[in-house]
Amino acid sequence: MSIANCPSALVWDEALAEYDFGPGHPLAPIRVQLAMRLVRAFDLDQGPSVRMLGDIEPVEDAVLERVHAPEYVQAVKDASLIPPVVDLARGLGTSDDPVFPNMHRASARVCAATLAATRSVWTGETTHGVNLAGGLHHAMPDRAAGFCIYNDIAVAIQWMLDQGAQRVAYIDLDVHHGDGVQAAFWNDPRVLTMSIHESPRSLFPGTGDPREVGGPQALGSAVNIALPAGTGDQGWLRALSGVVPELLEAFQPEVIVSQNGVDSHAEDPLAHLALSIDGQRMGFSSVHRWAHRFAGGKLVSVGGGGYEWVDVVPRSWTHVVAETTGRPIDPQTVVPEGYLEFVRESLGRLAPGRMTDGADPWPRPLAQGWNPRDPVDAAVAETRRAVFGYHGLDPDPEAW
């Protein structure tokens, strides 16, 4: 199957912007709105290989309750009322997850959008599906966490399992550990969750240690690469390529789901990694290639974190769409003037003029060997030793 001009479903509905915690909250809907505007400025929503999916209606409670406790779903509904019924024990009404009117409807619609992309891929209508409004990976079965009310990723993966899927691989590129998805499938050997993130010693949610390897019936199904603060493009790409492709080859997934949070960028205000737009783009490209190599091309891509709304998120997520649909954008490409003018007029800011940060990253080749004194290599080695044996793989970094 060709990696270029892949048949893809791109999901967008302006109603998805209703997922809004209010003024001053980092997870503002403008992030996704700007990204979709830039996607359209590059005509990535056009062409015979792209199918736009809109008019998204919220999923029914029964779909949510395949992942979330019914009591929690009811608590979200109660917190959506005016006046709201705040439930701090379930994470509803905290500074991270303040309640807002119609919160249940908005959150269930995000799940529906990710499910629409997933259904398109699973049924074979398209090869890839993208929902930039999704990626709410911190929501737990019984509580909200980290700006996430319902876990749209877990809902979509569970739907595929209910359709008969036996092997689903999840790759989480967000700077924060994909704890909610890991928790949902902790003891399910049908789902391989892989998360590359900043070390829990320095960042929320404080989980994602390499020794977290899955439940007793699914040992090795949870994979965590915990990188030291300050890791940049080369280290991040080396860690990603030093763990993920070997596990994918051993697992042989039927479909890959990727969460593409871009808060790993050096300018992000909520984390401490040091990636560029260019390094992130290479990560998206790698996941796309791995989907074709190991999963028959089937790839579902969602958004996630990213809190530098103007300089980072729109360009990075436009690269997500471009790479995923097999229509990559040359990093030196000039950003369309119409988009730049819109940002100036609506936000009073100057957006970056090119689709690059001017970096030229590359993953340090594994053939150069392993340096146990290098903190990135040490982190990768710890992950390999924790999980590779469960997959019949050689964990020894010297085998790289």
Summary of the structure (lengths in Angstrom):
residues: 400
radius of gyration: 19.6
end to end distance: 28.2
largest distance: 61.0
contacts: 1498
relative contact order: 0.14
helix: 38%
strand: 13%
